[in-house]
Amino acid sequence: VQLQASGGGLVQAGGSLRLSCAASVSTFSSHNLGWYRRAPGKERELVAGIRSSGTTNYADSVKGRFTISRDNAKNTVYLQMNSLKPEDTAVYYCNSRPNWNPGTIYWGRGTLVTVSS
């Protein structure tokens, strides 16, 4: 499984970006998906997740600002990021886990998001 993230860039505080992550897998609809991020000098953290059922979860720091969604027809997961803050600056990664084998994790290459103040 290959995951390709895109959509990162430089944005001013208060702005928006939408990240995309396309997966090369025929069973995409049966995968649980997530967006993580690693800020400079910090550990990687979960930003948002969406299960194959469509159930979503978010880190407290992004609730109300970020929205995760998926398009199974396009094998793509999205992260809409609004009201961005400088502390959202990080490399963002997507991952995928088959719901029948959650111990298997696929990671995409990260995409850098920089929020200027």
C-alpha positions as CSV (number, residue, x, y, z in Angstrom):
1,V,0.0,0.0,0.0
2,Q,1.3,3.4,-0.9
3,L,0.0,6.6,0.5
4,Q,0.7,10.0,-1.1
5,A,0.0,13.1,0.9
6,S,-0.2,16.5,-0.6
7,G,-1.6,20.0,0.1
8,G,0.9,21.4,2.6
9,G,2.3,24.8,2.3
10,L,2.8,28.2,3.9
11,V,-0.3,30.0,5.2
12,Q,-0.9,32.9,7.5
13,A,-2.5,32.4,10.9
14,G,-6.3,32.3,10.5
15,G,-6.0,30.8,7.0
16,S,-7.0,27.4,5.7
17,L,-5.5,24.4,3.9
18,R,-6.8,21.1,2.7
19,L,-4.5,18.1,2.9
20,S,-5.2,15.1,0.7
21,C,-3.8,11.5,1.0
22,A,-4.3,9.1,-1.9
23,A,-3.9,5.4,-1.3
24,S,-3.1,2.7,-3.8
25,V,-5.1,-0.1,-2.4
26,S,-8.3,-1.8,-3.6
27,T,-9.7,-2.3,-0.1
28,F,-9.5,1.3,0.8
29,S,-13.1,1.4,2.1
30,S,-12.2,-1.2,4.7
31,H,-9.3,0.8,6.1
32,N,-9.3,3.0,9.1
33,L,-7.4,6.2,8.3
34,G,-5.6,8.9,10.3
35,W,-3.7,12.1,10.1
36,Y,-0.8,12.6,12.4
37,R,1.7,15.4,12.8
38,R,5.1,16.0,14.2
39,A,6.1,19.5,15.2
40,P,9.7,20.6,15.5
41,G,11.1,19.1,18.8
42,K,7.9,17.3,19.6
43,E,6.6,13.7,19.4
44,R,4.3,12.6,16.7
45,E,0.7,13.1,17.7
46,L,-2.7,12.0,16.3
47,V,-4.6,14.9,14.7
48,A,-7.7,13.1,13.5
49,G,-9.0,9.7,12.5
50,I,-11.8,8.3,10.5
51,R,-12.9,4.7,10.7
52,S,-14.2,2.6,7.8
53,S,-17.7,3.2,9.3
54,G,-17.2,6.9,9.0
55,T,-16.8,7.6,12.7
56,T,-14.4,10.3,13.4
57,N,-12.2,11.5,16.3
58,Y,-10.1,14.5,16.8
59,A,-7.3,15.8,19.1
60,D,-8.7,18.4,21.5
61,S,-6.3,21.0,20.0
62,V,-8.0,20.8,16.6
63,K,-11.6,20.2,17.5
64,G,-13.9,22.7,15.8
65,R,-11.2,23.8,13.4
66,F,-10.2,20.6,11.5
67,T,-12.4,18.2,9.6
68,I,-11.4,14.7,8.4
69,S,-13.3,13.1,5.6
70,R,-12.9,10.3,3.1
71,D,-13.9,9.6,-0.5
72,N,-13.8,5.8,-1.0
73,A,-14.5,6.2,-4.7
74,K,-11.2,8.1,-5.0
75,N,-9.3,6.2,-2.4
76,T,-8.5,9.5,-0.7
77,V,-8.7,10.9,2.8
78,Y,-8.8,14.6,3.4
79,L,-8.0,17.0,6.3
80,Q,-9.6,20.4,6.0
81,M,-7.8,22.8,8.3
82,N,-9.4,26.1,9.2
83,S,-8.4,28.9,11.6
84,L,-4.8,27.7,11.5
85,K,-2.5,28.7,14.2
86,P,1.3,28.9,14.3
87,E,1.3,25.9,16.7
88,D,-0.2,23.9,13.9
89,T,3.1,24.1,12.1
90,A,4.3,20.5,11.6
91,V,4.9,17.8,9.1
92,Y,1.6,16.0,8.6
93,Y,1.4,12.3,7.8
94,C,-1.5,10.1,6.8
95,N,-1.8,6.4,7.8
96,S,-4.0,3.5,7.0
97,R,-4.9,0.4,8.9
98,P,-7.0,-2.5,7.5
99,N,-9.9,-2.9,9.8
100,W,-9.4,-6.7,9.7
101,N,-5.8,-6.4,10.7
102,P,-5.3,-3.2,12.8
103,G,-1.8,-4.3,13.7
104,T,-0.7,-3.5,10.1
105,I,0.0,0.2,9.6
106,Y,0.9,1.9,6.4
107,W,2.4,5.4,6.4
108,G,2.7,8.0,3.8
109,R,5.4,10.6,3.4
110,G,4.7,13.8,5.2
111,T,3.6,17.1,3.9
112,L,4.9,20.2,5.6
113,V,2.4,22.8,6.9
114,T,3.9,26.1,8.0
115,V,1.6,28.7,9.7
116,S,3.1,32.2,10.0
117,S,2.0,34.6,12.7
